[in-house]
Amino acid sequence: MPRDLLLKGTICRDLPPSHFMKGTTQPQPQASRPGDDPPKGDFPVQKKSPKLCGSNYPLSIAFIVVNEFCERFSYYGMKAVLTLYFLSFFHWDENLSTAVYHAFSALCYFTPVIGAIMADSWLGKYKTIIYLSIVYVVGHLVKSVGAIPSLGNQAVHVILSMVGLFLIALGTGGIKPCVSAFGGDQFEEEHTAERSKFFSIFYLSINAGSLISTFVTPILRGDVKCFGEDCYALAFGVPAALMVLALVVFIAGSGLYRKTPPQGNVLLEVCKCIGFAIKNRLKNRSRQIPKRDHWLDWASEKYSKQLIGEIKMVTRVLFLFIPLPMFWALFDQQGIYVLEPDQMQFLNPLLILVFIPVFDLGLYPLINMCKFNFTPIRKMATGMILAGLAFGLAAVIEVKINETDMPQLVPEESLIRVLNLAKNPVQVTIQDRDLFQQPVEAFQNPAEYSKLILNGEQQSLRFTLQHQGLSLAFNYTVKEKSVYSLIVFEAEESLSSHLITDLEAKPENGLAAVRFINGLSQDVNLTIDSEQFIAVQKNYSASEYSLLKRDKYNNGKCITETGEFTLDLGLLDFGASYTIVITNVSGGAVKTWKSEDIKANNVHMAWQLPQYILISAGEVMFSITGLAFSYSQSPASMKSVLQAGWLLTVAVGNTLVLVVAQAAPMAQWAEFVLFTVLLFAVCIIFSIMGYFYVSVDPEDLEEKEEKRETSSRGNMISLVTQKTKL
């Protein structure tokens, strides 16, 4: 046996001594160890990609960033009109629409596990992204076809839409962990700083796509008409086109990518290794057996030290991820601020686009100049603190808003007030009650509601009206937990009245509620804006409440038998409820009297900006850092799997919100306080866990393993040489 062949280590250390005694000069194939399966398929040798403008950034990441921008535009553009599509196209109620929307969102963060397994164990990241992007495109196309009104009945539309949403969830979730990890793979190991910056650029492209799609998609739905109604087919078709563009751009950069081959069925080997370690440890519980440094070391009899070391890295990071869903539980509740949803979708990505360069180019370098070691774990803990402060401030503002809310209704109790639409004061008396001590002046702004105590769930009461020496009585049935207005008006030179039901709570989402009482002797048709048409019968009949956005409504129309007149409602403010009485028509305009039933919110919308600033800053520190941290702390064979583990924290956080909301309904401010306290507690736990966490470079682990193997091969060479001489 030539000695130079032995020194080159071409002979497997696991070969029996008899192999060498036969005088064979050709080495036998190396026996594969668990976790070290050879890559399958044709994968190119790693190469250096051309650089961008002489920097250390590979040219290939430009294709990945553009791909991510188009994909996020596609995803958020579709989601921007999804709930409205359920409500107006399917005519589902709000609860069902919200439930399906949240179920789809949660599914998008559970499916990354599927994509990660495909990438690391079977196809590799590149092929996984391409194949699942095709599934993604098909889902968009099916969703768009399902939005064509003339295609079948509603059952067909629902089936096509649900199939499309499932394929979209599989596609977008499956490529999530692969795209970010594939981008990180493009950098050489010595360019860790540039790789960290890449994840910031990657996150910036996500929010840029979200920001632009928020403007474009609703315009396509509302301003463009097709099939005689809102064009949902086009609103879903444009995101489909963007996803096709994303796929084309990604494939166009194929020749520049560094493609890491899959490592065999890594996840299965990991599970087997963990199971063997636990089983082996339970078998060897005797005190006479020496202890081992780590419980996974009990798998060393069967599995390689490299695989065991990689599993140790992954389990340590996943253990560190356990407290993180609480951050996403808070972040998922941004939509319940008083800002309208469209404004919220615009403000958050806009702030992200501003904060990413500010933090990377300004804040972080400044902290480093102060000689403070701002580690990834410290950044993430700071992000959690900022998110907690944002929701603590939200709780304070919510309490302030509730000061103008209606009193809480209890059993055997109702609220009542009087609107005197007659020309003279009226004294109102309610049977066996002492509520209204003073006469109610004509068109007097009503005071706060008076509490009316009942004898049961409902009670028939006698209302007496005294007016200019006349006394009139009316009987009305009053129900518990209800709010009423007694309308007093003149009819045929006498008095009459109506008892109408009012709103029991503020309108949701910062909207304004308005209803009309027609004091004319003829029916009227009212037009408030291009979408609100209300018909009100004559002789002080009342309309239902209509919900409107906060605005000044000065150009309404009132159509009667005698003509068309201008209707000026003035400002309808956030969270207020109004009763508008049409009194007469004069000078080409309708004369009205407006009563504010529920006070408008007395907190200016600008007070919500600090909340968004804090939560967006927290997201930049937490999310981008966590994305880069999960990549840097994962071995090459499990990078997509650990990225999927990071995304699973989002899914668990979103699910946590739904569980808490359903299990223990509570006031909004109390829910804010609860989650804030929980987040601060979790932040302390995470900080303690992070203090004892020691960062590991996967490359160092591989180098150490290679040195161990080289040393063991050297020992085996000496042993084999001696046996050969014998």
Salt bridges, closest charged atoms under 4 A:
ASP36 OD2 - ARG33 NH2 2.51
GLU68 OE2 - ARG72 NE 3.91
GLU71 OE1 - ARG72 NE 2.70
ASP185 OD2 - LYS125 NZ 2.96
GLU188 OE2 - LYS51 NZ 3.53
GLU188 OE1 - HIS191 ND1 3.42
GLU189 OE2 - ARG195 NH2 3.50
ASP230 OD2 - ARG221 NH1 2.85
ASP230 OD1 - LYS225 NZ 2.57
ASP297 OD1 - LYS312 NZ 2.74
GLU301 OE2 - ARG292 NH2 2.42
GLU403 OE1 - LYS400 NZ 3.49
GLU413 OE1 - LYS451 NZ 3.95
ASP502 OD2 - ARG417 NE 3.74
ASP502 OD1 - ARG515 NH2 2.57
ASP573 OD1 - ARG550 NE 2.65
GLU596 OE1 - LYS599 NZ 3.79
ASP597 OD1 - ARG417 NH2 2.32
ASP597 OD2 - ARG515 NH2 3.98
GLU705 OE1 - ARG708 NH1 3.39
GLU709 OE2 - ARG33 NH2 2.99
GLU709 OE1 - ARG713 NH2 3.55
